[in-house]
Amino acid sequence: MRRKRAEWQQPLDDEILELLADTDIVLTPSIIAFNIDRSREGVAHRILVLEKYGMVEKVERGKYRISDDGEKYLKGELDASILEK
């Protein structure tokens, strides 16, 4: 399984997506940051980028889950460079 990354992606994006894929609950940027040992600000920024490209979905204010495209990307079934804002 080789993931097809886009130029806009950063390594932190994969960490965020992997954590979201490993849970069935929605998470806040603060909880994600705590669990992957990253800054809340950095995670919050990347979540917004991932949301713009459709890899995560906002469930309600400040809570997110991985989207179908995010799942496909993690499995190597989606080339992230084809996603548009």
Biopython code that builds the backbone (N, CA, C, O; Angstrom):
import numpy as np
from Bio.PDB.StructureBuilder import StructureBuilder

atoms = [
    (1, "MET", "N", (0.848, -1.173, 0.000)),
    (1, "MET", "CA", (0.000, 0.000, 0.000)),
    (1, "MET", "C", (0.897, 1.241, 0.000)),
    (1, "MET", "O", (1.517, 1.570, 1.012)),
    (2, "ARG", "N", (0.955, 1.896, -1.100)),
    (2, "ARG", "CA", (1.706, 3.142, -1.196)),
    (2, "ARG", "C", (0.722, 4.285, -1.354)),
    (2, "ARG", "O", (-0.092, 4.298, -2.277)),
    (3, "ARG", "N", (0.808, 5.239, -0.447)),
    (3, "ARG", "CA", (-0.084, 6.380, -0.500)),
    (3, "ARG", "C", (0.384, 7.360, -1.560)),
    (3, "ARG", "O", (1.579, 7.597, -1.732)),
    (4, "LYS", "N", (-0.587, 7.923, -2.265)),
    (4, "LYS", "CA", (-0.295, 8.886, -3.321)),
    (4, "LYS", "C", (-0.549, 10.282, -2.780)),
    (4, "LYS", "O", (-1.687, 10.749, -2.737)),
    (5, "ARG", "N", (0.526, 10.940, -2.368)),
    (5, "ARG", "CA", (0.446, 12.250, -1.718)),
    (5, "ARG", "C", (0.339, 13.381, -2.738)),
    (5, "ARG", "O", (0.703, 13.239, -3.906)),
    (6, "ALA", "N", (-0.176, 14.510, -2.247)),
    (6, "ALA", "CA", (-0.261, 15.732, -3.044)),
    (6, "ALA", "C", (0.790, 16.714, -2.541)),
    (6, "ALA", "O", (1.295, 16.577, -1.427)),
    (7, "GLU", "N", (1.114, 17.699, -3.364)),
    (7, "GLU", "CA", (2.112, 18.703, -2.974)),
    (7, "GLU", "C", (1.691, 19.494, -1.751)),
    (7, "GLU", "O", (2.547, 19.929, -0.981)),
    (8, "TRP", "N", (0.410, 19.690, -1.553)),
    (8, "TRP", "CA", (-0.080, 20.494, -0.430)),
    (8, "TRP", "C", (-0.013, 19.752, 0.905)),
    (8, "TRP", "O", (-0.160, 20.366, 1.962)),
    (9, "GLN", "N", (0.207, 18.442, 0.865)),
    (9, "GLN", "CA", (0.199, 17.662, 2.094)),
    (9, "GLN", "C", (1.505, 17.772, 2.877)),
    (9, "GLN", "O", (2.570, 18.033, 2.318)),
    (10, "GLN", "N", (1.387, 17.564, 4.187)),
    (10, "GLN", "CA", (2.524, 17.528, 5.093)),
    (10, "GLN", "C", (2.479, 16.207, 5.862)),
    (10, "GLN", "O", (1.416, 15.594, 5.966)),
    (11, "PRO", "N", (3.612, 15.760, 6.402)),
    (11, "PRO", "CA", (3.618, 14.499, 7.154)),
    (11, "PRO", "C", (2.594, 14.473, 8.301)),
    (11, "PRO", "O", (2.041, 13.417, 8.610)),
    (12, "LEU", "N", (2.345, 15.608, 8.920)),
    (12, "LEU", "CA", (1.367, 15.687, 9.999)),
    (12, "LEU", "C", (-0.020, 15.254, 9.537)),
    (12, "LEU", "O", (-0.794, 14.709, 10.324)),
    (13, "ASP", "N", (-0.334, 15.490, 8.286)),
    (13, "ASP", "CA", (-1.648, 15.117, 7.754)),
    (13, "ASP", "C", (-1.898, 13.617, 7.906)),
    (13, "ASP", "O", (-2.986, 13.201, 8.306)),
    (14, "ASP", "N", (-0.894, 12.813, 7.589)),
    (14, "ASP", "CA", (-1.046, 11.365, 7.704)),
    (14, "ASP", "C", (-1.256, 10.958, 9.165)),
    (14, "ASP", "O", (-2.059, 10.068, 9.446)),
    (15, "GLU", "N", (-0.557, 11.589, 10.082)),
    (15, "GLU", "CA", (-0.723, 11.278, 11.503)),
    (15, "GLU", "C", (-2.154, 11.574, 11.953)),
    (15, "GLU", "O", (-2.762, 10.789, 12.680)),
    (16, "ILE", "N", (-2.673, 12.701, 11.519)),
    (16, "ILE", "CA", (-4.042, 13.090, 11.870)),
    (16, "ILE", "C", (-5.039, 12.090, 11.283)),
    (16, "ILE", "O", (-5.924, 11.602, 11.986)),
    (17, "LEU", "N", (-4.891, 11.791, 10.001)),
    (17, "LEU", "CA", (-5.817, 10.866, 9.341)),
    (17, "LEU", "C", (-5.762, 9.479, 9.954)),
    (17, "LEU", "O", (-6.799, 8.838, 10.123)),
    (18, "GLU", "N", (-4.570, 9.005, 10.289)),
    (18, "GLU", "CA", (-4.436, 7.682, 10.883)),
    (18, "GLU", "C", (-5.141, 7.606, 12.235)),
    (18, "GLU", "O", (-5.806, 6.614, 12.536)),
    (19, "LEU", "N", (-4.999, 8.642, 13.043)),
    (19, "LEU", "CA", (-5.682, 8.654, 14.338)),
    (19, "LEU", "C", (-7.194, 8.680, 14.152)),
    (19, "LEU", "O", (-7.915, 7.942, 14.824)),
    (20, "LEU", "N", (-7.678, 9.520, 13.248)),
    (20, "LEU", "CA", (-9.115, 9.587, 13.001)),
    (20, "LEU", "C", (-9.650, 8.259, 12.466)),
    (20, "LEU", "O", (-10.772, 7.867, 12.783)),
    (21, "ALA", "N", (-8.854, 7.574, 11.661)),
    (21, "ALA", "CA", (-9.282, 6.286, 11.099)),
    (21, "ALA", "C", (-9.333, 5.195, 12.166)),
    (21, "ALA", "O", (-10.082, 4.227, 12.034)),
    (22, "ASP", "N", (-8.540, 5.351, 13.216)),
    (22, "ASP", "CA", (-8.469, 4.334, 14.270)),
    (22, "ASP", "C", (-9.570, 4.454, 15.309)),
    (22, "ASP", "O", (-9.627, 3.647, 16.236)),
    (23, "THR", "N", (-10.436, 5.430, 15.178)),
    (23, "THR", "CA", (-11.494, 5.623, 16.165)),
    (23, "THR", "C", (-12.835, 5.825, 15.479)),
    (23, "THR", "O", (-12.902, 6.344, 14.365)),
    (24, "ASP", "N", (-13.883, 5.417, 16.142)),
    (24, "ASP", "CA", (-15.233, 5.595, 15.606)),
    (24, "ASP", "C", (-15.906, 6.837, 16.167)),
    (24, "ASP", "O", (-17.066, 7.112, 15.860)),
    (25, "ILE", "N", (-15.178, 7.592, 16.992)),
    (25, "ILE", "CA", (-15.752, 8.801, 17.582)),
    (25, "ILE", "C", (-15.175, 10.029, 16.901)),
    (25, "ILE", "O", (-14.108, 9.968, 16.290)),
    (26, "VAL", "N", (-15.878, 11.133, 17.009)),
    (26, "VAL", "CA", (-15.370, 12.390, 16.461)),
    (26, "VAL", "C", (-14.394, 12.988, 17.463)),
    (26, "VAL", "O", (-14.543, 12.804, 18.671)),
    (27, "LEU", "N", (-13.394, 13.703, 16.958)),
    (27, "LEU", "CA", (-12.349, 14.255, 17.811)),
    (27, "LEU", "C", (-12.152, 15.740, 17.546)),
    (27, "LEU", "O", (-12.413, 16.234, 16.450)),
    (28, "THR", "N", (-11.690, 16.431, 18.564)),
    (28, "THR", "CA", (-11.335, 17.843, 18.428)),
    (28, "THR", "C", (-9.851, 17.943, 18.106)),
    (28, "THR", "O", (-9.100, 17.005, 18.371)),
    (29, "PRO", "N", (-9.415, 19.071, 17.537)),
    (29, "PRO", "CA", (-7.983, 19.254, 17.300)),
    (29, "PRO", "C", (-7.149, 19.095, 18.572)),
    (29, "PRO", "O", (-6.041, 18.562, 18.509)),
    (30, "SER", "N", (-7.649, 19.537, 19.708)),
    (30, "SER", "CA", (-6.912, 19.406, 20.969)),
    (30, "SER", "C", (-6.689, 17.941, 21.339)),
    (30, "SER", "O", (-5.594, 17.566, 21.759)),
    (31, "ILE", "N", (-7.710, 17.123, 21.185)),
    (31, "ILE", "CA", (-7.582, 15.700, 21.513)),
    (31, "ILE", "C", (-6.659, 15.002, 20.523)),
    (31, "ILE", "O", (-5.859, 14.150, 20.908)),
    (32, "ILE", "N", (-6.771, 15.360, 19.259)),
    (32, "ILE", "CA", (-5.876, 14.793, 18.248)),
    (32, "ILE", "C", (-4.430, 15.153, 18.583)),
    (32, "ILE", "O", (-3.553, 14.289, 18.592)),
    (33, "ALA", "N", (-4.192, 16.426, 18.855)),
    (33, "ALA", "CA", (-2.839, 16.899, 19.168)),
    (33, "ALA", "C", (-2.261, 16.156, 20.376)),
    (33, "ALA", "O", (-1.101, 15.745, 20.356)),
    (34, "PHE", "N", (-3.061, 15.986, 21.417)),
    (34, "PHE", "CA", (-2.609, 15.279, 22.610)),
    (34, "PHE", "C", (-2.197, 13.853, 22.273)),
    (34, "PHE", "O", (-1.167, 13.375, 22.748)),
    (35, "ASN", "N", (-2.996, 13.170, 21.454)),
    (35, "ASN", "CA", (-2.753, 11.763, 21.143)),
    (35, "ASN", "C", (-1.597, 11.521, 20.184)),
    (35, "ASN", "O", (-1.037, 10.425, 20.166)),
    (36, "ILE", "N", (-1.229, 12.512, 19.392)),
    (36, "ILE", "CA", (-0.096, 12.331, 18.482)),
    (36, "ILE", "C", (1.104, 13.178, 18.886)),
    (36, "ILE", "O", (2.090, 13.268, 18.155)),
    (37, "ASP", "N", (1.008, 13.801, 20.063)),
    (37, "ASP", "CA", (2.099, 14.588, 20.634)),
    (37, "ASP", "C", (2.551, 15.716, 19.699)),
    (37, "ASP", "O", (3.735, 15.872, 19.404)),
    (38, "ARG", "N", (1.576, 16.482, 19.253)),
    (38, "ARG", "CA", (1.817, 17.650, 18.402)),
    (38, "ARG", "C", (1.113, 18.860, 18.999)),
    (38, "ARG", "O", (0.315, 18.721, 19.926)),
    (39, "SER", "N", (1.403, 20.040, 18.476)),
    (39, "SER", "CA", (0.758, 21.245, 19.003)),
    (39, "SER", "C", (-0.686, 21.333, 18.516)),
    (39, "SER", "O", (-1.006, 20.930, 17.397)),
    (40, "ARG", "N", (-1.549, 21.868, 19.376)),
    (40, "ARG", "CA", (-2.950, 22.036, 19.012)),
    (40, "ARG", "C", (-3.085, 22.975, 17.828)),
    (40, "ARG", "O", (-3.904, 22.750, 16.937)),
    (41, "GLU", "N", (-2.273, 24.034, 17.822)),
    (41, "GLU", "CA", (-2.339, 25.013, 16.735)),
    (41, "GLU", "C", (-1.979, 24.371, 15.394)),
    (41, "GLU", "O", (-2.650, 24.602, 14.387)),
    (42, "GLY", "N", (-0.925, 23.573, 15.391)),
    (42, "GLY", "CA", (-0.506, 22.904, 14.157)),
    (42, "GLY", "C", (-1.555, 21.937, 13.652)),
    (42, "GLY", "O", (-1.843, 21.890, 12.456)),
    (43, "VAL", "N", (-2.128, 21.165, 14.563)),
    (43, "VAL", "CA", (-3.172, 20.210, 14.188)),
    (43, "VAL", "C", (-4.406, 20.961, 13.689)),
    (43, "VAL", "O", (-4.989, 20.584, 12.673)),
    (44, "ALA", "N", (-4.804, 22.017, 14.392)),
    (44, "ALA", "CA", (-5.994, 22.775, 13.982)),
    (44, "ALA", "C", (-5.821, 23.334, 12.572)),
    (44, "ALA", "O", (-6.756, 23.310, 11.772)),
    (45, "HIS", "N", (-4.628, 23.836, 12.271)),
    (45, "HIS", "CA", (-4.368, 24.374, 10.924)),
    (45, "HIS", "C", (-4.469, 23.274, 9.868)),
    (45, "HIS", "O", (-5.108, 23.459, 8.832)),
    (46, "ARG", "N", (-3.845, 22.143, 10.132)),
    (46, "ARG", "CA", (-3.851, 21.064, 9.150)),
    (46, "ARG", "C", (-5.250, 20.465, 8.989)),
    (46, "ARG", "O", (-5.615, 20.044, 7.891)),
    (47, "ILE", "N", (-6.031, 20.423, 10.061)),
    (47, "ILE", "CA", (-7.418, 19.934, 9.971)),
    (47, "ILE", "C", (-8.212, 20.795, 8.995)),
    (47, "ILE", "O", (-8.988, 20.273, 8.195)),
    (48, "LEU", "N", (-8.023, 22.100, 9.059)),
    (48, "LEU", "CA", (-8.734, 22.998, 8.143)),
    (48, "LEU", "C", (-8.336, 22.726, 6.696)),
    (48, "LEU", "O", (-9.183, 22.747, 5.803)),
    (49, "VAL", "N", (-7.057, 22.473, 6.465)),
    (49, "VAL", "CA", (-6.589, 22.150, 5.112)),
    (49, "VAL", "C", (-7.190, 20.817, 4.663)),
    (49, "VAL", "O", (-7.690, 20.703, 3.544)),
    (50, "LEU", "N", (-7.140, 19.822, 5.530)),
    (50, "LEU", "CA", (-7.707, 18.516, 5.184)),
    (50, "LEU", "C", (-9.207, 18.605, 4.919)),
    (50, "LEU", "O", (-9.737, 17.904, 4.057)),
    (51, "GLU", "N", (-9.877, 19.463, 5.659)),
    (51, "GLU", "CA", (-11.316, 19.657, 5.421)),
    (51, "GLU", "C", (-11.559, 20.306, 4.061)),
    (51, "GLU", "O", (-12.476, 19.908, 3.343)),
    (52, "LYS", "N", (-10.757, 21.290, 3.704)),
    (52, "LYS", "CA", (-10.916, 21.955, 2.404)),
    (52, "LYS", "C", (-10.776, 20.975, 1.243)),
    (52, "LYS", "O", (-11.456, 21.102, 0.224)),
    (53, "TYR", "N", (-9.891, 20.002, 1.409)),
    (53, "TYR", "CA", (-9.672, 19.018, 0.348)),
    (53, "TYR", "C", (-10.560, 17.781, 0.488)),
    (53, "TYR", "O", (-10.445, 16.843, -0.300)),
    (54, "GLY", "N", (-11.439, 17.776, 1.480)),
    (54, "GLY", "CA", (-12.411, 16.692, 1.617)),
    (54, "GLY", "C", (-11.901, 15.427, 2.271)),
    (54, "GLY", "O", (-12.525, 14.375, 2.135)),
    (55, "MET", "N", (-10.785, 15.496, 2.976)),
    (55, "MET", "CA", (-10.249, 14.298, 3.617)),
    (55, "MET", "C", (-10.758, 14.113, 5.044)),
    (55, "MET", "O", (-10.687, 13.013, 5.593)),
    (56, "VAL", "N", (-11.265, 15.178, 5.638)),
    (56, "VAL", "CA", (-11.954, 15.079, 6.927)),
    (56, "VAL", "C", (-13.264, 15.851, 6.816)),
    (56, "VAL", "O", (-13.429, 16.715, 5.955)),
    (57, "GLU", "N", (-14.180, 15.520, 7.703)),
    (57, "GLU", "CA", (-15.488, 16.179, 7.723)),
    (57, "GLU", "C", (-15.719, 16.792, 9.097)),
    (57, "GLU", "O", (-15.421, 16.181, 10.124)),
    (58, "LYS", "N", (-16.252, 18.007, 9.101)),
    (58, "LYS", "CA", (-16.656, 18.626, 10.359)),
    (58, "LYS", "C", (-18.014, 18.048, 10.727)),
    (58, "LYS", "O", (-18.960, 18.111, 9.940)),
    (59, "VAL", "N", (-18.105, 17.487, 11.921)),
    (59, "VAL", "CA", (-19.345, 16.882, 12.385)),
    (59, "VAL", "C", (-20.194, 17.930, 13.078)),
    (59, "VAL", "O", (-21.399, 18.025, 12.845)),
    (60, "GLU", "N", (-19.564, 18.702, 13.915)),
    (60, "GLU", "CA", (-20.189, 19.858, 14.547)),
    (60, "GLU", "C", (-19.050, 20.797, 14.910)),
    (60, "GLU", "O", (-17.887, 20.506, 14.630)),
    (61, "ARG", "N", (-19.373, 21.897, 15.519)),
    (61, "ARG", "CA", (-18.357, 22.921, 15.794)),
    (61, "ARG", "C", (-17.147, 22.317, 16.510)),
    (61, "ARG", "O", (-17.247, 21.840, 17.641)),
    (62, "GLY", "N", (-16.009, 22.351, 15.827)),
    (62, "GLY", "CA", (-14.760, 21.917, 16.425)),
    (62, "GLY", "C", (-14.558, 20.425, 16.544)),
    (62, "GLY", "O", (-13.621, 19.993, 17.215)),
    (63, "LYS", "N", (-15.403, 19.617, 15.916)),
    (63, "LYS", "CA", (-15.285, 18.161, 15.996)),
    (63, "LYS", "C", (-15.238, 17.575, 14.593)),
    (63, "LYS", "O", (-16.013, 17.953, 13.714)),
    (64, "TYR", "N", (-14.309, 16.641, 14.403)),
    (64, "TYR", "CA", (-14.045, 16.121, 13.067)),
    (64, "TYR", "C", (-13.959, 14.604, 13.043)),
    (64, "TYR", "O", (-13.704, 13.950, 14.055)),
    (65, "ARG", "N", (-14.185, 14.065, 11.835)),
    (65, "ARG", "CA", (-13.968, 12.637, 11.577)),
    (65, "ARG", "C", (-13.377, 12.502, 10.185)),
    (65, "ARG", "O", (-13.453, 13.426, 9.375)),
    (66, "ILE", "N", (-12.801, 11.369, 9.917)),
    (66, "ILE", "CA", (-12.216, 11.118, 8.603)),
    (66, "ILE", "C", (-13.341, 10.903, 7.593)),
    (66, "ILE", "O", (-14.382, 10.336, 7.927)),
    (67, "SER", "N", (-13.128, 11.354, 6.365)),
    (67, "SER", "CA", (-14.128, 11.183, 5.303)),
    (67, "SER", "C", (-13.833, 9.899, 4.522)),
    (67, "SER", "O", (-12.822, 9.235, 4.751)),
    (68, "ASP", "N", (-14.726, 9.570, 3.607)),
    (68, "ASP", "CA", (-14.497, 8.409, 2.743)),
    (68, "ASP", "C", (-13.222, 8.594, 1.924)),
    (68, "ASP", "O", (-12.453, 7.649, 1.752)),
    (69, "ASP", "N", (-12.993, 9.816, 1.415)),
    (69, "ASP", "CA", (-11.774, 10.072, 0.641)),
    (69, "ASP", "C", (-10.527, 9.936, 1.515)),
    (69, "ASP", "O", (-9.498, 9.439, 1.059)),
    (70, "GLY", "N", (-10.619, 10.374, 2.761)),
    (70, "GLY", "CA", (-9.500, 10.220, 3.677)),
    (70, "GLY", "C", (-9.177, 8.751, 3.911)),
    (70, "GLY", "O", (-8.009, 8.365, 3.938)),
    (71, "GLU", "N", (-10.202, 7.940, 4.078)),
    (71, "GLU", "CA", (-10.020, 6.483, 4.248)),
    (71, "GLU", "C", (-9.385, 5.865, 3.005)),
    (71, "GLU", "O", (-8.459, 5.061, 3.102)),
    (72, "LYS", "N", (-9.901, 6.257, 1.829)),
    (72, "LYS", "CA", (-9.356, 5.717, 0.575)),
    (72, "LYS", "C", (-7.885, 6.103, 0.412)),
    (72, "LYS", "O", (-7.071, 5.286, -0.018)),
    (73, "TYR", "N", (-7.547, 7.348, 0.756)),
    (73, "TYR", "CA", (-6.159, 7.800, 0.674)),
    (73, "TYR", "C", (-5.258, 6.935, 1.567)),
    (73, "TYR", "O", (-4.195, 6.492, 1.133)),
    (74, "LEU", "N", (-5.683, 6.699, 2.804)),
    (74, "LEU", "CA", (-4.872, 5.901, 3.721)),
    (74, "LEU", "C", (-4.647, 4.485, 3.203)),
    (74, "LEU", "O", (-3.593, 3.894, 3.439)),
    (75, "LYS", "N", (-5.633, 3.942, 2.499)),
    (75, "LYS", "CA", (-5.521, 2.588, 1.952)),
    (75, "LYS", "C", (-4.740, 2.549, 0.644)),
    (75, "LYS", "O", (-4.495, 1.474, 0.097)),
    (76, "GLY", "N", (-4.345, 3.727, 0.137)),
    (76, "GLY", "CA", (-3.623, 3.782, -1.130)),
    (76, "GLY", "C", (-4.523, 3.694, -2.337)),
    (76, "GLY", "O", (-4.051, 3.442, -3.446)),
    (77, "GLU", "N", (-5.821, 3.898, -2.141)),
    (77, "GLU", "CA", (-6.799, 3.786, -3.220)),
    (77, "GLU", "C", (-7.153, 5.125, -3.857)),
    (77, "GLU", "O", (-7.919, 5.165, -4.820)),
    (78, "LEU", "N", (-6.605, 6.226, -3.331)),
    (78, "LEU", "CA", (-6.940, 7.554, -3.840)),
    (78, "LEU", "C", (-5.671, 8.382, -3.960)),
    (78, "LEU", "O", (-4.885, 8.467, -3.016)),
    (79, "ASP", "N", (-5.477, 8.984, -5.104)),
    (79, "ASP", "CA", (-4.373, 9.890, -5.338)),
    (79, "ASP", "C", (-4.806, 11.267, -4.835)),
    (79, "ASP", "O", (-5.680, 11.903, -5.425)),
    (80, "ALA", "N", (-4.186, 11.726, -3.737)),
    (80, "ALA", "CA", (-4.597, 12.986, -3.109)),
    (80, "ALA", "C", (-4.379, 14.183, -4.030)),
    (80, "ALA", "O", (-5.003, 15.224, -3.827)),
    (81, "SER", "N", (-3.517, 14.065, -5.029)),
    (81, "SER", "CA", (-3.252, 15.202, -5.915)),
    (81, "SER", "C", (-4.439, 15.529, -6.821)),
    (81, "SER", "O", (-4.463, 16.595, -7.435)),
    (82, "ILE", "N", (-5.420, 14.636, -6.914)),
    (82, "ILE", "CA", (-6.600, 14.930, -7.741)),
    (82, "ILE", "C", (-7.670, 15.688, -6.966)),
    (82, "ILE", "O", (-8.623, 16.196, -7.557)),
    (83, "LEU", "N", (-7.519, 15.769, -5.647)),
    (83, "LEU", "CA", (-8.513, 16.470, -4.831)),
    (83, "LEU", "C", (-8.410, 17.961, -5.025)),
    (83, "LEU", "O", (-7.313, 18.505, -5.152)),
    (84, "GLU", "N", (-9.542, 18.621, -5.048)),
    (84, "GLU", "CA", (-9.579, 20.072, -5.210)),
    (84, "GLU", "C", (-10.217, 20.705, -3.993)),
    (84, "GLU", "O", (-11.030, 20.089, -3.304)),
    (85, "LYS", "N", (-9.832, 21.957, -3.738)),
    (85, "LYS", "CA", (-10.419, 22.682, -2.604)),
    (85, "LYS", "C", (-11.884, 22.900, -2.817)),
    (85, "LYS", "O", (-12.549, 23.494, -1.968)),
]
sb = StructureBuilder()
sb.init_structure("model")
sb.init_model(0)
sb.init_chain("A")
sb.init_seg("    ")
for serial, (resi, resn, name, xyz) in enumerate(atoms, 1):
    if name == "N":
        sb.init_residue(resn, " ", resi, " ")
    sb.init_atom(name, np.array(xyz, "f"), 0.0, 1.0, " ", f" {name:<3s}", serial, name[0])
structure = sb.get_structure()
